[in-house]
Amino acid sequence: MKAAKNYKFWFCTGSQDLYGDECLAHVAEHSRIIVEALNKSGVLPHEIVWKPTLITNELIRKTFNEANADEECAGVITWMHTFSPAKSWILGLQEFRKPLLHLHTQFNREIPYDTIDMDFMNENQSAHGDREYGHIVSRMGIERKVIVGHWEDPAVQQRIASWMLTAIGIMESSHVRVCRVADNMRNVAVTEGDKVEAQIKFGWEIDAYPINEIAEYVAAVPKNEIDTLVEEYYSKYDILLEGRDEKEFREHVAVQAGIEIGFEKFLEEKDYQAIVTHFGDLGALKQLPGLAIQRLMEKGYGFGAEGDWKTAAMVRIMKIMTAGVKNPKGTSFMEDYTYNLVPGKEGILQAHMLEVCPTIADGPIGIKVCPLSMGDREDPARLVYTAKTGPAVATSLIDLGNRFRLIINDVECKKVEKPMPKLPVATAFWTPQPNLQVGAEAWILAGGAHHTAFSYDLTAEQMGDWANAMGIEAVYIDKDTTIRNFKRDLQLGNVVYR
């Protein structure tokens, strides 16, 4: 995985000095215990760092600015153990620029009925203090995540873990640089967009290069490096000759090995984390990048076909977000191709000409060399397989002219009924929630693209939280979607985000 930084999260506890030093000592002790327990839980993908109790305007402001300056700090978790006057938080919150989580919890799980007195009430009043703090954050219009529940509850810990992944996506968004090899596919609308606005909104840098500039890197790859990588391919994947001469087959595979090495050298040298290609502009390349792009995605690079830089950036962000997931099932670029409309068996066959990430594969992965009608080049090598089953999320970031919208669809990936022996590409098959008819109609009404950034390891909530942090519209297509309500949501979005 082309990884991000070693991110950590700061835990900041709010209080005040009204109740004396003994109370403050308890506050510090309790917050330390919570942080230690969360770190030892085995649930969180990143470490939480305890910070001293915040009780003054000056200390709050200083702490938040230190968090801003710390490159490894991916966000701050705040909790008000006692009452913390919220005006003390204003300057710090105004200057804070990273993801914010408001953990609404308390140290004790249960009211100590037999011993509770006013000292206990004053010291343990998160129900009071968190409302005061929550008010000022809302009044200031600051985007944050709110999680409610006892800190020992597995469900609460899992929600914190989930938010951490979203926070990483927010942080890494400003580090995404997309290399555009040539331009967008001619006359296609949805892959276009405002690159300047994307940099303002998301922090993305989207730069174009002539195809032959990157092709020079491919041509310069030494033969011994290509041979070594081809041997890796042959040892890792099933070789599906299907009647082709083995020597000729290997030569075609070697072309993709050269593309993989050359592209990766170019991307590393120029510090890009995502790439787009276009079959209509291949320059000196002998093949459309297929196996090579699939392998780069597996290493953590984002990708979008036909110049689709928005999807390439989203794939990169979603791959970074899932880097902390235990036993991930995979994240990939994907495209809607064709329907199965048989009642009770409805679904959408997902694939692309070549470029689907092998992280989503279920079972053996093979290499095939087959003709491609597009691109006017020799037969490209590609990895072929079928995708895993289970719940997943498909997203589409679109440019509506005056704003961006992220469309988020819960889908259920399934096995196809029968093999497809003549289809030489990697495939997935899914039914969108709540069903194909409503899901597809809602997707089209929202303006969703035919390309998606797809993951088994992320949720609609996480992707919606990312969109909220970016200040863009998010629309959800899920089990509760009805067309009547969905149209109303789109109308409201037109008012709120215009």
C-alpha positions in Angstrom: 0.0 0.0 0.0 1.4 3.4 -1.0 0.8 4.6 2.6 0.0 7.8 4.3 1.7 9.2 7.4 1.7 7.5 10.8 -1.3 9.4 12.0 -2.4 9.8 15.6 -5.4 11.4 17.3 -5.3 13.8 20.2 -7.8 13.4 23.2 -8.7 16.7 24.7 -10.8 16.8 27.9 -12.6 20.0 28.9 -13.2 21.2 32.4 -12.8 24.4 34.6 -11.3 25.3 38.0 -14.6 26.0 39.8 -14.6 22.7 41.8 -10.9 22.8 42.9 -7.7 20.8 42.3 -9.0 17.5 43.6 -11.8 17.5 41.0 -9.3 18.4 38.2 -7.0 15.6 39.3 -9.9 13.2 39.0 -10.7 14.6 35.5 -7.2 14.0 34.4 -7.0 10.5 35.8 -10.3 9.5 34.2 -9.4 10.8 30.8 -6.1 9.0 31.0 -7.9 5.7 31.8 -10.3 6.2 28.9 -7.4 6.8 26.5 -5.4 3.8 27.7 -8.5 1.6 27.5 -9.3 2.7 24.0 -5.8 2.2 22.8 -5.7 -1.3 24.3 -9.1 -2.3 22.9 -7.7 -3.6 19.6 -10.6 -1.9 17.8 -9.0 1.5 16.9 -6.8 1.6 13.7 -4.8 4.5 15.1 -3.3 5.6 18.4 -5.0 8.1 20.7 -2.6 10.6 22.4 -3.8 12.0 25.8 -3.5 15.7 26.3 -3.7 17.7 29.6 -7.1 19.0 30.7 -8.1 22.2 28.9 -9.5 24.8 31.2 -8.5 28.2 29.8 -8.9 30.1 26.6 -5.1 30.3 26.2 -4.5 26.6 26.7 -7.3 25.6 24.4 -6.1 27.9 21.6 -2.5 26.7 22.1 -3.4 23.0 22.0 -5.5 23.4 18.8 -2.8 25.3 17.0 -0.2 22.6 18.1 -2.6 20.0 16.6 -2.7 22.1 13.4 1.1 22.1 13.2 1.7 18.5 14.0 1.8 16.6 10.7 1.0 13.3 12.4 -2.1 14.6 14.2 -5.1 13.6 12.0 -7.8 15.0 14.3 -8.9 15.9 17.8 -11.3 14.0 20.0 -13.0 16.4 22.6 -14.9 15.4 25.7 -16.3 17.7 28.5 -15.9 15.8 31.8 -17.4 18.6 33.8 -18.9 21.9 32.8 -16.6 23.8 30.5 -17.7 27.3 29.7 -17.9 27.3 25.9 -16.7 30.9 25.3 -13.3 29.6 26.3 -13.3 27.3 23.2 -14.1 30.0 20.6 -10.7 31.1 19.5 -9.3 27.6 19.5 -12.2 26.3 17.4 -11.9 29.3 15.0 -8.3 28.4 14.3 -8.6 24.6 14.2 -8.3 23.1 10.7 -8.4 19.4 11.2 -11.2 16.7 11.7 -13.1 17.1 15.0 -14.9 14.4 17.0 -17.1 15.3 19.9 -17.3 12.2 22.1 -20.3 12.5 24.3 -19.6 10.0 27.1 -19.0 10.0 30.8 -16.5 8.1 33.0 -19.0 6.1 35.0 -21.5 3.9 33.2 -24.2 3.8 35.9 -25.5 6.4 38.4 -24.1 5.4 41.9 -27.5 5.4 43.5 -26.4 4.7 47.0 -23.5 7.2 47.2 -24.3 10.0 44.8 -24.0 13.5 46.2 -23.5 17.0 44.9 -19.7 16.6 44.7 -20.2 13.6 42.4 -22.8 15.5 40.4 -20.5 18.5 39.9 -17.5 16.4 38.9 -19.4 14.1 36.6 -21.6 16.3 34.5 -20.8 15.5 30.9 -24.5 15.6 30.2 -24.2 19.3 31.1 -20.8 20.2 29.8 -21.1 18.5 26.4 -24.3 20.4 25.7 -22.6 23.7 26.5 -19.7 22.8 24.2 -22.0 21.3 21.5 -23.9 24.6 21.4 -20.9 26.7 20.6 -19.6 24.4 17.9 -23.1 24.4 16.3 -23.4 28.2 16.6 -20.0 28.6 14.9 -21.1 26.3 12.1 -18.1 23.9 12.5 -18.4 20.5 11.0 -17.7 17.7 13.4 -18.7 14.1 14.2 -20.8 13.5 17.4 -20.7 10.0 19.0 -22.8 9.3 22.0 -22.4 6.4 24.5 -20.2 4.9 27.1 -16.5 4.6 26.1 -16.3 0.9 27.0 -19.2 -0.1 24.7 -17.8 -2.0 21.7 -20.3 -0.1 19.4 -19.0 3.2 20.5 -15.4 2.1 20.1 -16.3 0.8 16.6 -17.8 4.2 15.7 -14.7 6.0 16.9 -12.6 3.6 14.7 -14.8 4.3 11.7 -14.5 8.0 12.2 -10.7 7.7 12.3 -10.7 6.2 8.8 -12.8 9.1 7.6 -10.5 11.6 9.3 -7.6 10.1 7.4 -9.5 10.5 4.2 -10.1 14.2 5.0 -6.4 14.8 5.9 -5.1 12.9 2.9 -7.4 14.7 0.5 -5.1 17.8 0.5 -2.2 15.5 -0.4 -3.8 13.9 -3.5 -2.1 14.6 -6.8 -3.6 13.2 -9.9 -1.5 12.6 -13.0 -3.6 12.9 -16.1 -2.0 11.0 -19.0 -3.4 12.8 -22.0 -6.9 14.2 -21.7 -10.5 13.1 -21.1 -12.3 10.9 -23.5 -13.7 13.3 -26.2 -17.3 14.4 -25.9 -17.9 12.6 -22.6 -19.6 14.9 -20.0 -19.4 13.2 -16.6 -15.7 12.7 -16.5 -15.1 16.4 -17.0 -15.1 19.0 -14.2 -13.7 22.1 -12.7 -10.1 21.2 -11.7 -9.5 24.6 -10.0 -12.6 24.3 -7.9 -11.6 20.7 -7.0 -8.3 22.1 -5.7 -10.1 24.8 -3.7 -12.7 22.3 -2.3 -10.6 19.1 -1.8 -7.0 20.2 -2.1 -6.4 18.0 -5.1 -3.8 18.9 -7.7 -4.7 17.6 -11.2 -1.9 17.9 -13.7 -1.8 16.8 -17.4 1.2 15.3 -19.1 1.7 14.3 -22.8 1.5 10.6 -23.2 4.9 10.3 -24.7 6.6 11.9 -21.7 5.5 9.0 -19.5 6.1 6.5 -22.4 9.7 7.5 -22.3 9.9 6.2 -18.7 8.4 2.9 -19.9 10.9 2.6 -22.8 13.8 3.2 -20.4 12.9 0.3 -18.1 15.8 -2.2 -18.2 15.1 -5.7 -19.6 16.3 -7.4 -16.4 13.7 -5.5 -14.3 11.0 -6.5 -16.8 12.0 -10.1 -16.7 12.1 -10.1 -12.9 8.5 -8.7 -12.7 7.3 -11.1 -15.4 8.6 -14.0 -13.2 6.7 -12.5 -10.3 3.5 -12.5 -12.4 4.0 -16.1 -13.5 4.5 -17.2 -9.9 1.6 -15.3 -8.5 -1.2 -15.6 -11.1 -2.7 -18.4 -13.2 -1.4 -18.2 -16.8 -4.4 -18.7 -19.1 -2.9 -19.2 -22.5 -6.2 -20.4 -24.1 -4.4 -21.5 -27.3 -2.0 -18.7 -27.6 1.7 -19.4 -28.1 3.5 -19.2 -24.8 6.4 -17.1 -26.1 4.1 -14.6 -27.7 1.9 -14.5 -24.6 4.9 -13.8 -22.4 6.0 -11.0 -24.7 2.6 -9.3 -24.3 2.8 -9.8 -20.5 6.3 -8.2 -20.5 4.9 -5.1 -22.1 2.6 -4.6 -19.1 5.5 -5.2 -16.8 7.4 -2.4 -18.5 4.4 -0.2 -18.2 3.9 -0.9 -14.5 7.6 -0.2 -13.7 7.8 2.9 -15.9 4.5 4.4 -14.7 5.4 3.7 -11.1 8.9 5.4 -11.5 7.2 8.4 -13.1 4.6 8.7 -10.3 7.1 8.3 -7.5 9.6 10.8 -9.0 6.9 13.4 -9.5 5.0 12.6 -6.3 1.6 11.6 -7.7 -0.8 9.2 -5.9 -3.4 8.7 -8.7 -3.4 8.4 -12.4 -5.8 8.5 -15.3 -5.3 7.1 -18.8 -7.3 7.3 -22.1 -7.5 4.6 -24.7 -7.8 7.2 -27.4 -4.3 8.6 -26.7 -1.7 6.0 -26.2 1.2 7.6 -28.0 4.3 5.3 -28.1 2.8 2.7 -25.7 2.4 -0.7 -27.3 -0.7 -1.6 -25.2 -3.4 0.1 -23.3 -2.3 -0.2 -19.7 -4.2 -3.0 -18.1 -2.5 -5.4 -15.9 -0.1 -2.6 -15.0 -2.8 -0.3 -13.8 -4.5 -3.1 -11.9 -1.2 -3.7 -10.0 -0.7 0.0 -9.3 -4.2 0.2 -7.8 -3.3 -2.8 -5.7 -0.3 -0.9 -4.4 -2.6 2.0 -3.3 -2.7 4.3 -6.3 -6.0 5.8 -7.4 -7.2 5.3 -11.0 -9.8 6.6 -13.3 -10.4 5.5 -16.9 -10.9 7.8 -19.9 -9.4 10.7 -18.1 -11.8 10.5 -15.1 -9.7 12.4 -12.6 -12.5 12.7 -10.0 -12.9 9.0 -9.7 -9.1 8.5 -9.6 -8.8 10.9 -6.7 -11.8 9.2 -4.9 -10.3 5.7 -5.3 -7.0 7.0 -3.8 -8.8 8.6 -0.8 -10.9 5.4 -0.2 -7.8 3.2 -0.4 -6.0 5.4 2.1 -9.1 5.3 4.4 -9.1 1.5 4.3 -5.4 1.2 5.0 -6.2 0.8 8.7 -8.9 -1.9 8.2 -8.2 -5.4 9.5 -8.6 -8.1 6.8 -9.8 -5.7 4.1 -12.0 -7.0 1.3 -10.9 -4.5 -1.3 -11.4 -1.1 -3.0 -11.4 -0.4 -6.7 -12.3 1.7 -9.7 -15.5 0.2 -11.3 -17.9 0.8 -14.1 -21.6 -0.1 -14.7 -21.9 -2.2 -17.8 -25.1 -4.2 -18.3 -28.1 -5.3 -16.4 -29.7 -8.6 -15.5 -33.5 -7.8 -15.5 -34.8 -11.3 -14.7 -37.3 -10.9 -11.8 -35.8 -11.9 -8.5 -32.3 -12.0 -10.1 -31.8 -8.3 -10.9 -28.4 -6.8 -10.8 -25.7 -4.8 -12.6 -22.7 -6.4 -14.1 -19.6 -4.3 -13.2 -16.3 -4.4 -15.0 -14.1 -2.3 -17.2 -12.1 -2.9 -20.4 -9.2 -4.0 -18.2 -8.6 -1.9 -15.1 -10.3 -3.4 -12.0 -8.2 -3.7 -8.8 -7.3 -7.3 -7.8 -7.8 -6.5 -4.1 -11.5 -7.3 -4.6 -10.9 -10.7 -6.2 -12.4 -13.8 -4.7 -10.3 -16.9 -5.4 -7.8 -17.4 -8.2 -6.5 -14.6 -10.3 -5.5 -15.3 -13.9 -3.7 -13.5 -16.7 -5.2 -13.4 -20.1 -4.0 -11.7 -23.3 -7.0 -10.8 -25.5 -7.8 -8.4 -28.3 -9.2 -5.0 -27.5 -11.2 -3.2 -30.1 -10.4 0.2 -28.7 -7.0 1.9 -28.6 -5.5 0.5 -31.9 -2.7 -1.3 -30.2 -1.6 -4.9 -29.7 -3.6 -7.3 -27.5 -3.2 -6.2 -23.9 -2.6 -8.5 -20.9 -5.0 -8.2 -18.0 -5.9 -9.8 -14.7 -9.2 -11.7 -14.7 -11.2 -12.9 -11.7 -14.6 -12.5 -10.1 -15.2 -10.2 -7.1 -16.1 -11.1 -3.6 -19.7 -11.2 -2.3 -21.2 -9.1 0.5 -22.2 -5.6 1.3 -20.3 -2.7 -0.2 -20.6 1.0 -1.1 -20.3 2.6 -4.5 -19.7 6.3 -4.8 -19.7 8.9 -7.6 -18.4 12.4 -7.3 -20.0 14.6 -9.9 -19.6 18.3 -10.9 -23.0 20.0 -11.3 -21.5 23.2 -12.6 -22.1 25.3 -9.5 -21.1 22.6 -6.9 -19.9 19.0 -6.4 -22.2 16.2 -5.2 -21.2 12.8 -3.8 -23.7 10.1 -4.6 -23.4 7.1 -2.1 -25.1 3.8 -2.9 -25.2 0.8 -0.6 -25.0 -2.3 -2.8 -25.0 -6.1 -2.3 -22.4 -8.0 -4.3 -23.5 -11.4 -5.5 -22.2 -14.3 -7.5 -23.4 -14.5 -11.1 -25.6 -17.5 -11.9 -23.3 -18.9 -14.6 -19.7 -18.5 -15.7 -19.0 -16.1 -18.5 -16.1 -17.9 -20.4 -16.0 -15.4 -23.3 -15.7 -12.3 -21.2 -12.0 -11.6 -20.6 -12.2 -9.1 -17.8 -12.5 -8.9 -14.0 -16.1 -8.6 -13.0 -18.4 -7.9 -10.1 -22.2 -8.3 -9.9 -24.3 -6.2 -7.5 -27.8 -5.2 -6.7 -28.1 -1.6 -5.5 -30.3 -1.0 -2.5 -33.2 -0.8 -2.0 -33.6 -2.7 -5.3 -32.4 -2.3 -8.9 -35.4 -0.3 -10.1 -35.4 2.3 -7.3 -31.6 2.3 -7.0 -30.9 2.9 -10.6 -33.7 5.5 -10.9 -32.3 7.4 -7.9 -28.8 7.2 -9.3 -29.9 8.6 -12.6 -32.0 11.4 -11.0 -29.0 12.4 -8.9 -26.7 12.6 -12.1 -24.5 9.7 -11.0 -21.6 8.7 -13.3 -21.0 5.3 -15.0 -17.7 5.2 -13.2 -17.6 4.6 -9.4 -15.1 4.4 -6.5 -16.1 1.2 -4.8 -15.2 -0.5 -1.5 -16.3 -3.4 0.6 -14.5 -1.8 3.6 -16.2 1.5 3.9 -19.7 2.6 4.8 -22.2 5.2 3.6 -21.8 7.0 6.9 -18.0 7.3 6.5 -18.3 8.6 3.0 -21.0 11.0 3.9 -18.9 12.3 6.8 -16.1 12.9 4.3 -18.4 14.9 2.0 -19.7 16.9 5.0 -16.1 17.8 6.0 -15.4 18.9 2.4 -18.4 21.1 2.5 -20.2 19.4 -0.4 -23.6 17.7 -0.9 -24.0 14.0 -0.1 -27.0 12.0 -1.2 -27.7 8.5 -0.1 -29.3 5.6 -1.9 -30.0 2.8 0.6 -32.6 0.4 1.9 -34.8 3.3 3.0 -34.8 5.2 -0.3 -38.1 6.0 -2.0 -38.2 8.1 -5.2 -40.6 10.6 -3.7 -38.4 11.3 -0.7 -35.2 11.2 -2.8 -36.5 13.9 -5.2 -37.3 16.0 -2.2 -33.8 15.5 -0.9 -32.4 16.6 -4.3 -34.6 19.7 -4.2 -33.4 20.6 -0.7 -29.8 20.1 -1.9 -30.4 22.6 -4.7 -31.4 25.2 -2.1 -28.7 24.5 0.5 -25.7 24.1 -1.8 -26.5 26.5 -4.6 
